[in-house]
Amino acid sequence: MILISEMLGMAEFKEFRSLTGDFGINKRIRDIGIHDYESLEQISETFGEGDFVLTTLFVCRDDSKKAEEYICALLDANVSAIAIKEVFFKELPQRCVEKAKEKKIPLMFYPKDIYIEDIIVKIKDLLNDSKYSENLENKIKRISEGLASIEEEAYFIRDINQEDLHNIGVAYLKQKNVNIGKIKSDVENIRKVVSEVPGSKNIFLAVYDGGIMIFIDYEDEYKYKNDLDICMSSVGDTTEYYVGYEIESAEKIELKKTINNAITAARVCKFENKDKMSFEDIGVYKMILPENKNLGMIKYSNEVISKIKKYDLEYNSNLYKTAEKYIDNNGDVGKTAEDLNQHSNTIRYRVGKLKELLGYDKKSNDSFYVELYMTMKVSKLGMNEFIRRSV
């Protein structure tokens, strides 16, 4: 299955003209249906859920009233989408458009110089690629969740370690605003570029959970980073992704850890507003993540943040923002004052209030800073919803 939004994101479909905007673009296509001569009575028997229907409305031939009846019949069959070739019609009655929006079924036109056969071939290819991609994604998910057997993991490593090198690195490019069509297009661009690079068999790509996972087997860390840079240069706009990466020895067969560390590093990029980070450089987040192993820490952080925000609400203060900037600036009062456009004495006063709320003497620094640092880092994870689900 493929998403309609994924299909429309491909270059081959850029001339398709939607009448229904974004309504229903997340519907899935399971098959292609061709409507030529079917009568109104036959439509419900011939087409159904999951079908992407291509038609010229030949059976209606310039009869807009009849076209309205046929389009409405297709909509009542709950197909996934309808694409009309601009041969006999270039517009449809407004009733069709409104009904399509109501049922969240995309309705579109495409130019008459595009052959139906070409569309069929492309969508069939997409459906086949999608099945392979889904199977590959499921394999990676099983490994990351610890559900794969040692043999399954070993077979997967063998598949990606075609050059039989000593180490495997994983990079996870998490798209900031998920567009599956764009992700798959970027994967194809990367494949095209690396295929022209000597030794490209050491690079293996997969679409994974709203992003791209890159497996690289390599001899040394310099080679790994160079290959990763080659892959990144093939992506049109790298700022569309958070990039987390990790390296590991293939001999240890710890691909689960390597995959999850790359995913974690990509998550931290989002929290810290950075484009690229290695797991080695994420610092205290190694202690905080994964959240389900640190529920006590998260609950405590939530209690502290609640105290701070309650104080802000009661006294119309700005302690939370001060705490956030104070930690971002590594405890530098002057820089915090500059960022918040406040006098440094105001920041010192607020830090003193934070110490009081956390139960510290105003002169105490070391333990207070560590506690506030951990609290604010956990707060950045936005874990309130997680806590509610877990208690």
C-alpha positions in Angstrom: 0.0 0.0 0.0 1.1 3.6 -0.6 -0.3 6.9 0.6 -1.9 9.2 -2.0 0.3 12.0 -0.5 3.3 9.8 -1.2 2.3 9.3 -4.8 1.5 13.0 -5.4 5.0 13.9 -4.0 6.7 12.0 -6.9 7.9 14.0 -9.9 5.8 11.8 -12.3 2.6 13.2 -10.7 3.5 16.9 -10.4 1.1 17.8 -13.2 -1.9 16.2 -11.4 -4.4 19.0 -10.4 -6.4 18.4 -7.2 -9.9 19.7 -6.9 -10.2 18.8 -3.2 -6.9 20.2 -1.7 -5.5 18.1 1.1 -8.8 16.3 1.8 -8.1 12.5 2.0 -4.5 12.6 0.9 -3.5 10.2 3.6 -5.7 7.5 2.2 -3.9 4.4 1.1 -3.9 2.9 -2.4 -4.0 -0.9 -2.6 -4.8 -1.3 -6.3 -5.6 0.5 -9.6 -9.0 0.6 -11.2 -9.8 1.7 -14.8 -13.3 3.0 -15.4 -14.2 3.1 -19.1 -17.6 1.6 -20.0 -19.0 0.3 -16.6 -22.6 1.3 -16.0 -23.8 3.0 -12.9 -25.1 -0.3 -11.6 -21.7 -2.0 -12.2 -19.6 0.6 -10.4 -20.3 -0.7 -6.9 -19.5 -4.2 -8.0 -16.3 -3.3 -9.8 -14.6 -0.7 -7.6 -14.2 -0.4 -3.8 -12.0 0.7 -0.9 -8.3 1.0 -1.7 -8.8 1.5 -5.5 -7.2 4.4 -7.2 -9.6 4.9 -10.1 -8.3 6.3 -13.5 -11.0 7.4 -16.0 -11.6 9.6 -19.0 -15.3 9.6 -18.3 -15.7 8.4 -21.9 -19.1 6.9 -21.1 -20.3 10.4 -20.3 -18.7 12.3 -23.2 -19.3 16.0 -22.6 -22.5 15.3 -20.6 -21.8 17.1 -17.3 -25.0 15.8 -15.7 -24.1 12.2 -16.5 -20.5 12.8 -15.4 -21.8 14.0 -12.0 -23.8 10.8 -11.6 -20.9 8.6 -12.4 -18.4 10.5 -10.2 -20.9 10.4 -7.3 -21.4 6.6 -7.8 -17.6 6.1 -7.6 -17.5 8.2 -4.4 -20.3 6.1 -3.0 -18.1 3.0 -3.7 -15.6 4.5 -1.2 -12.6 4.3 -3.6 -9.3 5.8 -2.4 -9.1 8.5 -5.1 -10.3 9.4 -8.6 -8.1 10.8 -11.4 -9.7 12.1 -14.5 -7.9 12.6 -17.8 -8.5 16.0 -19.4 -10.1 14.6 -22.6 -13.8 15.2 -22.3 -13.9 17.2 -19.1 -11.6 19.8 -17.4 -13.9 20.7 -14.6 -16.7 19.0 -12.6 -19.9 20.1 -11.0 -19.4 21.6 -7.6 -21.6 19.0 -6.1 -19.0 16.3 -7.0 -16.2 18.4 -5.3 -18.2 19.0 -2.2 -19.2 15.3 -1.9 -15.6 14.2 -2.4 -14.4 16.6 0.4 -17.2 15.3 2.6 -16.1 11.7 2.0 -12.4 12.7 2.1 -11.7 11.2 -1.3 -9.2 13.1 -3.5 -10.6 14.2 -6.8 -8.1 15.3 -9.5 -7.4 15.9 -13.2 -4.3 15.1 -15.2 -3.2 16.3 -18.6 -4.3 14.3 -21.7 -0.7 13.9 -22.9 0.0 11.6 -19.9 -0.7 7.9 -20.9 -2.8 5.8 -18.5 -0.5 2.9 -19.1 2.5 5.0 -17.7 0.5 5.8 -14.6 -0.4 2.2 -14.1 3.2 1.0 -14.4 4.5 3.7 -12.0 1.9 2.9 -9.4 2.4 -0.8 -9.7 6.2 -0.1 -9.2 5.4 2.0 -6.2 3.1 -0.7 -4.7 5.9 -3.3 -5.2 8.5 -1.0 -3.7 6.2 -0.2 -0.9 5.8 -3.8 0.0 9.6 -4.3 0.0 10.0 -1.1 2.0 7.4 -2.2 4.6 9.1 -5.6 5.0 12.4 -4.0 5.5 11.0 -1.5 8.0 9.4 -4.3 9.9 12.8 -6.1 10.1 14.5 -3.0 11.5 11.7 -2.5 14.0 11.9 -6.1 15.2 15.6 -5.7 15.8 15.3 -2.3 17.5 12.6 -3.7 19.8 14.6 -6.8 20.7 12.1 -9.1 19.0 14.5 -10.5 16.4 16.4 -13.7 17.1 20.2 -13.7 17.0 20.0 -15.5 13.7 17.6 -12.9 12.2 19.9 -10.1 13.3 23.0 -11.9 12.0 21.3 -12.4 8.6 20.4 -8.7 8.5 24.0 -7.8 9.3 25.3 -10.1 6.6 22.9 -8.3 4.1 24.2 -4.9 4.9 27.8 -5.8 5.5 28.5 -6.8 1.9 32.1 -5.5 1.9 32.9 -7.6 5.0 34.4 -4.7 6.8 35.0 -4.5 10.6 32.4 -2.0 11.8 28.8 -1.0 11.2 27.6 2.6 11.6 23.9 3.7 11.6 22.6 7.1 10.8 19.0 8.0 11.2 17.6 11.0 9.3 14.3 11.9 11.0 12.3 14.2 8.8 11.0 17.3 10.7 7.7 17.5 8.8 7.0 14.0 7.5 6.5 13.7 3.7 6.8 10.1 2.7 7.0 11.0 -1.0 9.9 13.4 -0.4 11.7 10.8 1.8 11.5 8.1 -0.9 12.7 10.6 -3.5 15.7 11.5 -1.2 16.4 7.8 -0.8 16.5 7.4 -4.6 18.8 10.4 -4.9 21.2 9.0 -2.4 21.2 5.6 -4.1 21.9 7.2 -7.4 24.9 9.2 -6.0 26.4 6.4 -4.0 26.1 4.0 -6.9 28.7 6.1 -8.7 31.1 6.0 -5.8 33.7 3.2 -5.6 33.0 0.8 -2.8 29.3 1.9 -2.6 28.2 -1.6 -1.6 29.0 -0.7 2.0 26.0 1.7 2.1 22.5 0.3 2.7 19.4 2.5 2.9 15.9 2.0 4.3 12.8 4.2 4.8 12.1 4.0 8.5 9.4 5.6 10.7 9.1 8.9 8.9 12.8 9.1 8.0 15.8 7.5 6.4 18.0 4.9 8.0 21.5 4.6 6.6 23.7 1.6 7.4 27.4 1.9 6.6 30.0 -0.7 7.1 33.5 0.8 7.2 37.1 0.3 8.1 37.7 3.4 10.2 35.7 6.3 11.6 37.0 8.8 9.0 35.6 6.6 6.2 32.3 6.3 7.9 31.9 10.0 8.3 33.0 10.6 4.7 30.4 8.1 3.4 27.7 9.7 5.6 28.7 13.1 4.2 28.3 11.7 0.6 24.8 10.5 1.5 23.9 13.8 3.1 25.1 15.8 0.1 22.6 13.8 -2.0 19.6 15.1 0.0 18.3 18.3 -1.5 17.8 20.2 1.8 19.5 18.6 4.8 17.8 21.1 7.2 14.6 19.1 6.6 16.0 16.3 8.8 17.3 15.8 12.3 20.4 13.5 11.9 21.5 11.2 14.6 24.3 8.7 14.1 26.2 5.9 16.0 29.1 3.5 15.2 29.5 -0.1 16.4 31.6 -3.1 15.9 29.9 -5.7 13.7 31.7 -8.5 15.6 29.6 -7.7 18.7 26.3 -8.2 16.8 24.7 -5.3 18.8 22.8 -3.8 15.9 19.8 -3.2 18.2 21.8 -0.9 20.4 23.4 0.9 17.4 20.0 1.5 15.7 18.4 2.7 18.9 21.3 5.0 19.7 21.1 6.6 16.3 17.3 7.1 16.8 18.0 8.6 20.2 20.6 11.0 18.9 18.1 12.2 16.2 15.5 12.8 19.0 18.0 14.8 21.0 18.7 17.0 17.9 15.1 18.0 18.1 15.2 18.8 21.8 18.4 20.8 21.4 17.5 22.4 18.1 20.5 21.0 16.3 20.6 19.4 12.8 23.2 16.7 13.5 24.5 14.9 16.6 26.3 11.6 17.3 25.2 9.5 20.2 28.6 10.0 21.8 27.8 13.7 22.1 24.3 13.8 23.5 25.6 14.0 27.1 23.1 13.7 29.9 20.4 12.4 27.6 22.1 9.0 27.8 20.9 8.9 31.4 17.4 10.2 30.7 16.5 8.1 27.7 14.8 5.7 27.2 12.1 7.3 29.3 10.5 4.1 30.4 13.6 3.2 32.4 13.7 6.6 34.1 10.1 7.1 35.2 11.1 8.2 38.7 13.4 10.9 37.3 10.6 12.1 34.9 8.0 12.3 37.7 10.4 14.3 39.9 11.2 16.7 37.1 7.5 17.1 36.5 7.0 18.0 40.2 9.7 20.6 40.1 8.5 22.2 36.8 5.0 22.3 38.3 6.3 24.3 41.3 8.1 26.7 39.0 5.1 27.3 36.7 2.7 27.6 39.6 5.0 30.4 41.0 5.1 32.1 37.6 1.3 32.0 37.4 0.8 33.2 41.0 3.3 36.1 40.8 3.2 36.9 37.1 6.9 36.0 37.0 9.1 34.3 34.4 11.1 31.8 36.4 10.7 28.9 33.9 12.1 30.8 30.9 14.9 32.1 33.1 15.7 28.5 34.2 15.6 27.3 30.6 18.0 30.1 29.4 20.2 29.8 32.5 20.8 26.1 31.8 21.2 26.7 28.0 24.0 29.2 28.9 25.7 26.8 31.3 24.9 29.0 34.4 26.2 32.2 32.8 24.2 35.0 34.5 25.4 37.7 32.1 24.6 35.7 28.9 21.2 34.8 30.4 20.4 38.4 31.2 21.4 39.4 27.6 19.2 36.7 26.1 16.2 37.7 28.2 16.9 41.5 27.9 17.1 41.8 31.7 19.6 43.2 34.2 22.0 40.7 35.6 20.7 41.4 39.1 17.2 40.5 38.0 18.5 37.1 36.8 20.4 36.6 40.1 17.2 37.3 42.0 15.3 34.8 39.9 18.0 32.1 40.3 17.7 32.7 44.0 14.0 32.1 43.8 14.6 28.9 41.9 16.9 27.7 44.7 14.2 28.4 47.2 11.7 26.4 45.2 14.1 23.5 44.9 14.8 23.7 48.7 18.4 25.0 48.5 20.1 27.8 50.4 20.6 30.8 48.2 24.4 30.4 48.6 24.4 26.7 47.5 25.4 26.2 43.9 26.8 22.8 42.9 24.0 20.5 43.8 21.4 23.1 42.8 22.8 23.5 39.3 23.0 19.7 38.7 19.4 19.2 39.9 18.1 22.2 37.8 20.2 21.0 34.8 18.6 17.5 34.9 15.1 18.9 35.5 15.3 21.2 32.5 16.7 18.5 30.2 14.0 16.1 31.2 11.4 18.9 30.7 12.7 19.4 27.1 11.5 15.9 26.4 7.9 17.1 26.9 7.2 13.9 28.9 4.0 15.0 30.7 1.8 12.9 28.3 4.2 9.9 28.8 3.8 10.3 32.6 0.0 10.3 32.4 0.1 7.1 30.4 2.4 5.4 32.9 0.8 6.1 36.3 
